[in-house]
Amino acid sequence: MDAPAPRSKAEISGGAHTKREHDSAHKHVTGSADYIDDMPEPAGTLHGYLGLSDRAHAKITSLDLDAVRSADGVIAVLTAEDVPGANDISPSGRNDEPVLATGKVLFHGQPLFAVIAESRDQARRAAKRAIISYEDLPHAIDVRAAMDAGYRMVTEPMKLARGDVDAGLAAAPLRLKGDMRIGGQDHFYLEGHIAMAIPGEDDEVTVWSSTQHPSEVQHMVANALGTVSNAVTVQVRRMGGGFGGKETQSNQFAAIAAIAAKKLNRAVKLRPDRDDDMIITGKRHDFVVDYDVGYDETGRIHALDACFAARCGFSSDLSGPVTDRALFHADNCYFYENVRLVSKPMMTNTVSNTAFRGFGGPQGMLGGERVIEEIAYALGRDPLEIRKVNFYGGPGRDVTPYHQTVEDNIIERIVDDLETSSEYQTRRAEIIAFNQTSPVVRRGIALTPVKFGISFTATWFNQAGALVHVYQDGSIHLNHGGTEMGQGLNTKVAQVLAEEFQVDLDTIRITATTTGKVPNTSATAASSGTDLNGMAAANAAQQIKTRLIAFAAEKFHIPEDQVVFEPNHVRVGNELMPFGDFIKLAYLERVQLSAAGFYKTPDIHWDRASGKGRPFYYYAYGAAVSEVSIDTLTGEYQVDRVDVLHDAGRSLNPALDIGQIEGGFVQGMGWLTTEELWWDDKGRLRTHAPSTYKIPLASDRPKIFNVKLAEWAENRELTIRRSKAVGEPPFMLPISVLEALGMAVASIADYQVSPRLDAPATPERVLMAVERLKALAADDETSRI
Amino acid sequence: MTKSHIELTINGKKVEALVEPRTLLIHFLREQQNLTGAHIGCDTGHCGACTVDMDDMSVKSCMTFAVQAHGTEITTIEGVAHADGTLSALQEGFRMMHGLQCGFCTPGMILRAHRLLQENPTPTEDEIRHGISGNLCRCTGYVNIVKSIQYAAAKINGTPFQEAAE
C-alpha cells in the first residue's frame, strides 16, 4: 500500500457553528456597502415624490394637479388613471389596496398621486401644490370605534377551540375577566423605503427595491404594468433594516417607480422622507384583548375564553395571518384544558397594519401573560409560580389550542437554569424587602418564558431556492431567495455552503438577491430565512458534490466513498488535491458545476377552517429575567438588569444569534415601554418622526445585560445543522420588562392588586397605574378605619 | 439660484465647489462628492445616520448647510481608515465585535464614536452609552456597539480589552 497522503489543514475557516462576523462588516465600517440610494444613478434618472390625502375617510370631489404639473422641473404627474395594468397591490388578493387612491380615500396619508421631476427637491416641492377637495365621511380610527360604527372585518376571523370552554369556566373554582390594550409599533428601519426602476427593452423593467419580498414586488409590478412576471426583475443586495416593514410595504414604491420609468422611458427613483414613510406605511397591529379565565387555588387554568381584536387599517394586507398568529401564541408555554380564542381583524380608517417581527405572536403572547399575571395577583403569589403550574407537560397536557402536540418542550429546563443563574429568588426577596421601606423608588423583577412557533402558517411559503455556481478556478458564487436586512442571513448561508464544500468562507461570494436567479421565493420573514435558504443552498451543493464524486470515482477507478471533501482539498483515493485543482479537472471533463437547490419544510399542514393541524415544524424557546426601578412620583423608570437564556438549537453562528437576541430584546422593550403611536381625532398620525416617536437609545439599554445561548440545545427536527430560527423569538423576552414594571407598581398595594399595565408602559401610564393603586390602597385603609 | 463658492478639506483633501445656499451638507457630500457612506435616515437630525466630523465636532450633516462647512475640515467614514487602507481601531472594533447588523447607522455611529474618544479617551461604559445616544440603531440593541467602542479605546490606549464572557 502507498503511504497515506498528507493531511490537509484540520479545519476550514468560517464553517458552520463558528462566530464569523457579518459578511458585509468590512464594507459597513468603511462606508462602502451600497444601499439603493448609494448606487450610481443611470444617466437621466428622475425622482418621484408622493402626494398624500389629508382626510381619514372622504370622497375626493376634485383633484386639481395643474399647479403641480407646471412646477419647476416636473416631468409628469401620475394618478390612478396612469396605472396601465391593475390599480392594485393587495398582497392578500382581495383587491382592496390601490397603487394610487381613486374616488375615495380611506386613511389620512393615503397616496393619491406621484410627481416625477428632474430632482427630488423639485418633486417634493411640486407635490405640495395640489388642490384637493373632499366630501368628508365618518371615520373610525381605533378598534372600539370601528366596532361601535359597525365596520367590517378586513378578512375572515379565526377561531381556535379545544375542550368545553363554557363548562370549564362555569365549573372552575375561581374566575376573573379583564381587558388589555396593546399598542402598535413603527418599524423604524434606519433606511426608509426606496425603489429605483430602470426601464428595459419591450415591456421589461428592472427594479432595485428595498424589500424583504422580491418575488412579490415582481408580481405586483408586473400586475400594475399589465404585463407578466418574466418582464420584471427585482433586485436587492441589502436593506438598512426591515423587521417586517418591507415585506409588503415595498410594493407601492416599486410599482409607482416602475410605472413612471416605463411611461417616461427613464430611470426613476422614489424615496419618501422619514415622516411620509411613517405615515404611508403600515405598522405592528395594536390589539384590544378581552379575557375570561377560570382557574383554581393553585393557579392552574381550567378554561380560557379570549378575543383578540386588532386595528388592521383600511385594507387586509397581512392582517389575516397576523391575527391568526396572535391566536397561535396566546398559549405561550401554557396548557389550557378548555380554550376558545377568536380574532377580530377590524377595518379602521388608518394605514393598513402589516408584518412586524413576531407577526401578531407578541400581542397574542402578551395577552396570555396578562392572564397569568392577573391570576398571580388575585392569589397573592409570584407570577413565576403560576407560570410553572401551567407549563405544557407530558401526555394529557401537551396539546395546543390548534391541536398540535408540543413534542420538543424544553421550557422547564430553560426556566430552571435561568432562575438559578440569575439568582431570581434571592433578588426577588431582596426587592420586596427594599420596597417595604423605600418611599419613592420601587423596584420590580419578573421572569417570563417564550415558546415561538417556527414556519409560515401559509404552508406553501415554506419553500426556498438557491443557485450555486462553482467556477473553474474553484471560487464559488452563492445566490439564494432570502434577503439580507442585517440579520446575517447571507453569512449563515455562506457558512453552510463552506461546510458542505469544505472550503474557507472567503472562497464564497454572496450576490444580490434577484428574481432572475431564484424564482418564486417567499418573503424573508417568519424567522425562516436561514432554515429555508440554508437548506436550499446545502441541497445545491450536494447536487454538485454528487456529480463531482461520480466523476472522480469513474476517472480514478475508485469507489465513491473514497472521494472525500476535506478542508480546502478533495481526497481522491490516496491523493489529496487542492479544491481548485480538482474543480479545474472536473471542468475539463465536462462536469456541470452549477446547481439550483430547493427545499420545502416537511411534515407541516394547517386547516384554518377547522382550526386543526401542525402549522409549526418546531418551537424555539427562551426566557428572560428583568429588573427595573420606577419613580412613583413621575412614573419614570430604568431597566437595571436583564438576564436571558435562549434556545437557538445548535447555533450556526453564535455571535450573530446573540446579536439577534440583544437587538430583538431592545426592540421589544421599545414596543412595550417608550414607543407610542398616537393618532388624533382627525385620524392623523402625530408620531411620525423620531422627534415624537421614541425608539430605545443606547442610554436606555439595560444597565446589566447578560445574554446566553442554551449551549445544550439542539433542534430535534432535521433543520439545517440542527439550528433553530432566531429572528423573532427573542422579541418577546422583554415581556419580562413590562411585568417587572407591573410588580414595581403593584408594590404600592402590597402586591394584592393586579397592576394591569397596558402597553406601551410609558412613564405616563406607569404613573397612572401607581395613582390607581394608591387610590385603591387609600380606600382600603379608609374602609379598615 | 445664485451659487456660493466654498472651500473646505474633506478627508484630508482640499475641495472647492459651487453650492446653492440651501444645499445641505449631506446632499453635498453624497451627491456632489460621491461620498455615500454617510446616510440619510430621518432628515431631521434625530437619528444620526448622517453624522460626520466637522472641525473636531460631531455634526449631523442633514441639518448643516454646505456653506456652513466653508473653511472647515471634515472627516467622513471614507476618511477614517489609516492612510495605508488598514482599518482604524474603531473600524476594527465594529467589525470584530459585531457592532453592526444592517449597517445603515454604522458610518454615523463610528464618526460619533471617533469624536467621543477624542473628547474622552477613557470613557466608562455608561459614558459611552450616553455619548452615543444621539445616534439611533434599530438592530443591535447597542450592546455590541458599546463593546466595539470599548475595544477601540483599549487598543488606542494600549490597555487590555477583555470581551465580556458570553
Chai-1 contact restraints between the chains, C-beta under 6 A:
chainA,res_idxA,chainB,res_idxB,connection_type,confidence,min_distance_angstrom,max_distance_angstrom,comment,restraint_id
A,E21,B,R95,contact,1.0,0.0,6.0,A-B,restraint_1
A,A25,B,R95,contact,1.0,0.0,6.0,A-B,restraint_2
A,H28,B,L100,contact,1.0,0.0,6.0,A-B,restraint_3
A,H28,B,G103,contact,1.0,0.0,6.0,A-B,restraint_4
A,H28,B,T106,contact,1.0,0.0,6.0,A-B,restraint_5
A,V29,B,Q91,contact,1.0,0.0,6.0,A-B,restraint_6
A,V29,B,F94,contact,1.0,0.0,6.0,A-B,restraint_7
A,V29,B,R95,contact,1.0,0.0,6.0,A-B,restraint_8
A,G31,B,G37,contact,1.0,0.0,6.0,A-B,restraint_9
A,G31,B,I77,contact,1.0,0.0,6.0,A-B,restraint_10
A,G31,B,E78,contact,1.0,0.0,6.0,A-B,restraint_11
A,G31,B,P107,contact,1.0,0.0,6.0,A-B,restraint_12
A,A33,B,G103,contact,1.0,0.0,6.0,A-B,restraint_13
A,D38,B,T36,contact,1.0,0.0,6.0,A-B,restraint_14
A,F188,B,R138,contact,1.0,0.0,6.0,A-B,restraint_15
A,L190,B,G41,contact,1.0,0.0,6.0,A-B,restraint_16
A,L190,B,A49,contact,1.0,0.0,6.0,A-B,restraint_17
A,L190,B,F104,contact,1.0,0.0,6.0,A-B,restraint_18
A,L190,B,C105,contact,1.0,0.0,6.0,A-B,restraint_19
A,L190,B,R138,contact,1.0,0.0,6.0,A-B,restraint_20
A,E191,B,F104,contact,1.0,0.0,6.0,A-B,restraint_21
A,G240,B,C102,contact,1.0,0.0,6.0,A-B,restraint_22
A,G240,B,F104,contact,1.0,0.0,6.0,A-B,restraint_23
A,G241,B,C102,contact,1.0,0.0,6.0,A-B,restraint_24
A,G241,B,R138,contact,1.0,0.0,6.0,A-B,restraint_25
A,D273,B,D43,contact,1.0,0.0,6.0,A-B,restraint_26
A,R274,B,C42,contact,1.0,0.0,6.0,A-B,restraint_27
A,R274,B,D43,contact,1.0,0.0,6.0,A-B,restraint_28
A,M485,B,C102,contact,1.0,0.0,6.0,A-B,restraint_29
A,G486,B,Q101,contact,1.0,0.0,6.0,A-B,restraint_30
A,G486,B,C102,contact,1.0,0.0,6.0,A-B,restraint_31
A,G486,B,C139,contact,1.0,0.0,6.0,A-B,restraint_32
A,A655,B,H98,contact,1.0,0.0,6.0,A-B,restraint_33
A,G659,B,H98,contact,1.0,0.0,6.0,A-B,restraint_34
A,E662,B,G141,contact,1.0,0.0,6.0,A-B,restraint_35
A,E662,B,V143,contact,1.0,0.0,6.0,A-B,restraint_36
A,G663,B,C139,contact,1.0,0.0,6.0,A-B,restraint_37
A,G663,B,T140,contact,1.0,0.0,6.0,A-B,restraint_38
A,G663,B,G141,contact,1.0,0.0,6.0,A-B,restraint_39
A,F665,B,G141,contact,1.0,0.0,6.0,A-B,restraint_40
A,V666,B,G141,contact,1.0,0.0,6.0,A-B,restraint_41
A,A689,B,T44,contact,1.0,0.0,6.0,A-B,restraint_42
A,P690,B,C42,contact,1.0,0.0,6.0,A-B,restraint_43
A,P690,B,H46,contact,1.0,0.0,6.0,A-B,restraint_44
A,P690,B,C47,contact,1.0,0.0,6.0,A-B,restraint_45
A,S691,B,H46,contact,1.0,0.0,6.0,A-B,restraint_46
A,L697,B,S133,contact,1.0,0.0,6.0,A-B,restraint_47
A,A698,B,R129,contact,1.0,0.0,6.0,A-B,restraint_48
A,A698,B,I132,contact,1.0,0.0,6.0,A-B,restraint_49
A,A698,B,S133,contact,1.0,0.0,6.0,A-B,restraint_50
A,A698,B,Y142,contact,1.0,0.0,6.0,A-B,restraint_51
A,S699,B,R129,contact,1.0,0.0,6.0,A-B,restraint_52
A,S699,B,H130,contact,1.0,0.0,6.0,A-B,restraint_53
A,S699,B,S133,contact,1.0,0.0,6.0,A-B,restraint_54
A,R701,B,Y142,contact,1.0,0.0,6.0,A-B,restraint_55
A,F705,B,V143,contact,1.0,0.0,6.0,A-B,restraint_56
